[in-house]
């Protein structure tokens, strides 16, 4: 688009148009403009009206003059601000002394055609304008202030940039105008939209709005501003629900569609990067549809609009918040405005229109008979008092656009003053020469505008960066209801890019009025916030702001709202029920205080007393046949080992310590190996004793008293050797097991080498199996030698217990694994005690008559036969 502009205007301006400049009255005025003479001239294009009627063109007669409509008080104030600045400078002894400033002002009605017409009128000094010619020899035109919209300024900047003619805008904010390659002579006293977009993004982020809609006019201002704003908010994680552009020709279908989208969208916040002219049709359509409950974020284009501040739009715009040009005061300006009269101000046509609008009266033409005949009760006298009028013209409490025009006049004047003070070897001409203030070229003044530095009366410093932009300062305003039904723009914060501390954005949240019952900050989110203990999971095909809340997985927490991820607790901690805090995991082991531990401890201690009691009984009756017949000393060793078997269960109860882990399985293996070895020795001796009685048997030598002890020592030593190798090569150690039970730390002994453990247990099984097999084969031996029946039952019970222990231990977890092993120890020990010794104790205690040699040898039975 820019290249089209440049090419188009380059062809027009370089095309030779023969013309004559005779009979030109330089002091004449255009129908829509005025000229106030002076030694130096500045031009300004100001839309004192904001709309225009375009009469029908029949092509059969000269086109009639366009008619401007909708007179704007605030825009007329802007014109008076220019006039006031010029008069201040002309009175100043320090700025352009002995020189007077004059000015052109043109009412463009905010129409592109009129903007172009007014600019060419000021450049050529002729109405109608003659392209590529200047019919004004003196005084020189220094610069042009304008234009009203960014799109119009871009077009004018292409024309003025061809000749490096200074252009200072007070209202155009498009970031495109910062391109010095395309617009080398463009400056502005308002910040670029880049800064405004960043400020709007900061506003959205400050209130944690993550789901917003964007609307903007379909022009350079709207597209560029919206694009920068979109980039800024998306970078911070905010999502755009929709982006709609308002057609410049106000097509009804387009407006209706935009209002429908705003109404149906779940986004509560609507950022309107627009001017009030374009926004009015959208608001009208929203009123028809009764659309409420939306919060509008305003750009500077309409944030202080008096047209939209009326009571009509309050249901929609009340509570709006946005960015406005920095407000300032001009000393003495209020008194100056009150001193204006219809016939003492330049531009009598405008001043009369202003007077009629302000006082609701009408000036009648005294030469017109029809006017004289009409009722003149409502006629204007010109003596009405402006101090009694309260409107946007008289309101100087927050000057924005007017102050920007005031600043633009001072910038041009300061540049002209710097040019007049130029010293040799410091000027813009070749050889660093200076130019004459009465005869200078536009590009020479451009040199000084680039370098201008100006301190205004409000202590504000004005200068331009390399792109022609001033320091960015904005006010944050909130639309609050006034007592008269209209809405007032109340300053609630500021955005200042010059803040050296880095805190460029500040807002007083407590002073904001939202227009809701609770006065709380409205929410504008696609999805409700995820509470602590949940994480956000994006929905497929939707923006990142639209998500589902998924509970954190087991063992994970999130202690922030809208957490993207959950994170695991430390290994020794576990989430609470809400999964937003980590607490130390409870430690589990089979303690002596645990009910199960108390039961097993008591059983173990009581049980160990049984073999001791039997041992004591055997000592008392060691001379009796039943005690002697069962190998008294081996039986005593077996009883002691059984007592130790019951006690070794205590090594598996209580706090886990390194020494306990190292010795408990080895102690269990050795004691049980000793116990089973004793039973095996008993079994083998029974068999040898019976076989040795046969004639010619060579087993008689194995029936000596030393054989059972040798068997016991050898079998126990093998187990001892296995345990030593295990403890030397891969010793057990205590460990914290966090996998066995979620949320619990199980303190246990890690056997380190499962192979060694099962070898030790397997060896016990091997000894028991051999004992069982031998005893089973010897079960039919004569009663006098037959203890094999008791051994068979005891080994069968022993093996059954430990075979059952294997699957039970594999299925148990935590302290119950240890409990299963203790249970197996106690049960197998009781099986041996019950099967091996209880029958003998019964005979000793309750059947003493059977405790005789005859009964044991079976002689008494043979005698009865």
Secondary structure, DSSP 8 states (H G I E B T S, - for coil): -HHHHHHHHHHHHHS------TT--TT---TTEEEE--SEEEEEEE-SEEEEE-----SSS-----EEEEE-HHHHHHHHHHHHHHHHHHH-SSSSTT--EEEEEEE-TT-HHHHHHHHHHHHHT-SS--TT-----SS-EEEEE--SSHHHHHHHHHHHHHTT--EEESS---GGGG-TTT-TTEEESS--HHHHHHHHHHHHHHTT--EEEEEEESSHHHHHHHHHHHHHHHHTT-EEEEEEEE-TT--HHHHHHHHHHHHH-S--EEEEES-HHHHHHHHHHHHHTT--S-EEEE-TTTTT-SSTTSGGGHHHHTT-EEEEE--B--TTHHHHHHT--TTSSS-HHHHHHHHHHHHT-B---TT-HHHHHS--TTB--S---GGG--STTT--SSBSHHHHHHHHHHHHHHHHHHHHT--TTSSSBGGGB--BTTB--HHHHHHHHHT-EEE-TTS-EEE--TTS----EEEEEEEEE-TTSSEEEEEEEEEETT-TTS--EEE-GGG---SSSS-------SS----TTEEEEE-TTS-TTSEEEEE--TTEE--STT-S--EE--TTEEE-TTSSSEEE-EEE---SSSHHHHHHHHHHHHHHHHHHHHHHHHHHTTTSHHHHHT-HHHHHHHHHHHHHHHHHGGGGSSS--HHHHHHHHHHHHHHHHHHHHHHHHHHHHHHHHHHHTSTT-GGGGGGSTHHHHHHHHHHHHHHHHHHHHHHHHS--EEEEESSSSTTEEEEEEE-S-HHHHHHHHHHHHHHHHHHHHHHHHTTTS-TTT--HHHHHHHHHHHHHHHHHHHHHHHH--THHHHHHHHHHHHHHHHHHHIIIIIHHHHHHHH-GGGSSHHHHHTHHHHHH-
